[in-house]
Amino acid sequence: MTERLEEHKMKYAVDTDKEAEDICRWAAARAGVIVVAPVVGTMTLMANEVYMITRLAKLRGIKLSESAVLGLLGSLGGAFVGQTLATLVPFAPVQIPVGMSVTYAVGKVANAWLAAGCPDDLSAFKTTYEEARIEGIKMLGELKNMACKDKPLGDESRRFEVDDTLDKMNRKADEMLHKAKDFLKKN
């Protein structure tokens, strides 16, 4: 009986790393579809990333609060905010690669952070983010052709609680957007 139980466990065991990679690719492929939606694309992109992080946490048996997820996104700092702002440029050849590569990078960082036990200090994951973003750019063709790109990760109509972290991110994004608009007007 014990032998059959072990055999059953092995047959149905989840390869967490493979499943996590699939979730990151799925969310990145989905980002390429949603990022070009006028006006709501960037917000939907962030919802996509929140759902991806939530799915990664669930895969590892970790329950995260929305504020923890938003805190993770906020901790990625200027690089994340700046690259996410690039998705506001209404030009699909810019929006799609940025949205897909940033989403893939966020997923890889979230997975590494979760695997490390959700440490408070996220500085060690900055390199992971940049390496994964570059890897995401290299996979654009593959990600664009994924059949699952039209399948939502979760309830994209759900509104998330807005907390201080999201408020700070929104203020920073608004500030950077105004600076970008001013720069474009001058040049």
Secondary structure by P-SEA (a helix, b strand, c coil): caaaaaaaaaaaccaaaaaaaaaaaaaaaaaaaacccccaaaaaaaaaaaaaaaaaaaaacccccaaaaaaaaaaccaaaaaaaaaaacccaaaaaaaaaaaaaaaaaaaaaaaaaccccccccaaaaaaaaaaaaaaaaaaaaaccccccccccccccccccaaaaaaaaaaaaaaaaaaaaaaac
